[in-house]
């Protein structure tokens, strides 16, 4: 059922099943519908958080599926998530979500209606695309988003039930991905990116999200700056055992710049970096 693609960073480039992220999309959608029908989270002003999240995850998976099939150009992928922001905007308006954000040392910034029509679409677009851009190695597309999502769930209190089942399934996929047995593909990375953005908006965890995804934003900034100014893409060379790069155009190439490292070591380093920022985000919210 799933096409096989070569694992570029393994000796012999073995073929691995790709696109298993569709399992996450289907399971999460069914799970969220069950949460809705069982009444574990009641609708507010006629708007259901589980159904809104389900729609967003479905669109993220559909967008990733299109990319897996058609290899969409970035100018299309960058703005497609804006469509998925529409149900979140509706939920935020009807549910009266807080339109401000409190920043340490700065204070509270009030966005008023701009939060609905500008900030929410930007959150969805930036998070979904930055999560998708940090990939290419076994584990990056699964372990790193899981870390951020777990941090958000820890702070979500009554909304934690929304992600309980999906996180367990995603962690199972992550184990297989780290072992090089499956790839979640763009279907999975777009869906999980949309999950993180949508869940953060629904639960009002704007500051936590901002802190947690800073490594993602840094990676995307490096990639985009080098594409715009140098006109070259980031890449790593593989000698059969270790990865190495001769430039610093992404987080991966920055870590492997003239320092050969195994794939798992690079993934562990980036995962640890995401874990540190996620812990900081949790502590800032709790304290």
KAHU-V664438 format. One record per backbone hydrogen bond with DSSP energy under -0.5 kcal/mol. NH is the residue of the N-H (numbers start at 1). CO is the residue of the C=O. Records with the same first field share a line. If there is no record, write none. Layout:
# KAHU-V664438
NH: CO + CO
This chain:
# KAHU-V664438
5: 16
7: 14
8: 6
10: 7
13: 10
16: 5
17: 181
18: 3
20: 183
21: 184
22: 19
23: 20
24: 20
25: 21
26: 22
27: 23
28: 24
29: 25
30: 26
31: 27
32: 28
33: 29
34: 30
35: 31
36: 32
37: 33
38: 34
39: 35 + 36
40: 35
41: 35
44: 47
45: 43
47: 44
49: 47
52: 48
53: 49
54: 50
55: 51
56: 52
57: 53
58: 54
59: 55
60: 56
61: 57
62: 58
63: 59
64: 60
65: 61
66: 62
67: 63
68: 64
69: 65
70: 66
71: 67
76: 73
77: 73
78: 74
79: 76
80: 76
81: 77
82: 79
83: 80
84: 80
85: 81
86: 83
88: 84
89: 85
90: 86
91: 87
92: 88
93: 89
94: 90
95: 91
96: 92
97: 92
101: 109
103: 101 + 107
106: 103
107: 103
109: 101
110: 108
111: 99 + 109
114: 111
115: 112
116: 113
117: 113
118: 114
119: 114
120: 115
122: 118
123: 119
124: 120
125: 121
126: 122
127: 123
128: 124
129: 125
130: 126
131: 127
132: 128
133: 129
134: 130
135: 133
140: 137
141: 137
142: 139
143: 139
144: 139 + 140
146: 142
147: 143
148: 144
149: 145
150: 146
151: 147
152: 148
153: 149
154: 150
155: 151
156: 153
157: 153
159: 156
160: 157
161: 158
162: 159
163: 160
164: 160
165: 161
167: 163
168: 164
169: 165
170: 166
171: 167
172: 168
173: 169
174: 170
175: 171
176: 172
177: 173
178: 174
179: 175
180: 177
181: 176
182: 176
183: 17
188: 184
189: 185
190: 186
191: 187
192: 188
193: 189
194: 190
195: 191
196: 192
197: 193
198: 194
199: 195
200: 196
201: 197
202: 198
203: 199
204: 200 + 201
205: 200
206: 204
209: 205
210: 206
211: 207
212: 208
213: 209
214: 211
217: 213
218: 214
219: 215
220: 216
221: 217
222: 218
223: 219
224: 220
225: 221
226: 222
227: 223
228: 224
229: 225
230: 226
231: 226
232: 226
237: 244
239: 242
243: 261
244: 237
245: 256
254: 250
255: 251
256: 252
257: 254
258: 245 + 256
259: 256
261: 243
266: 262
267: 263
268: 264
269: 265
270: 266
271: 267
272: 268
273: 269
274: 270
275: 271
276: 272
277: 273
278: 274
279: 275
280: 276
281: 277
282: 278
283: 279
284: 280
285: 281
286: 282
287: 283
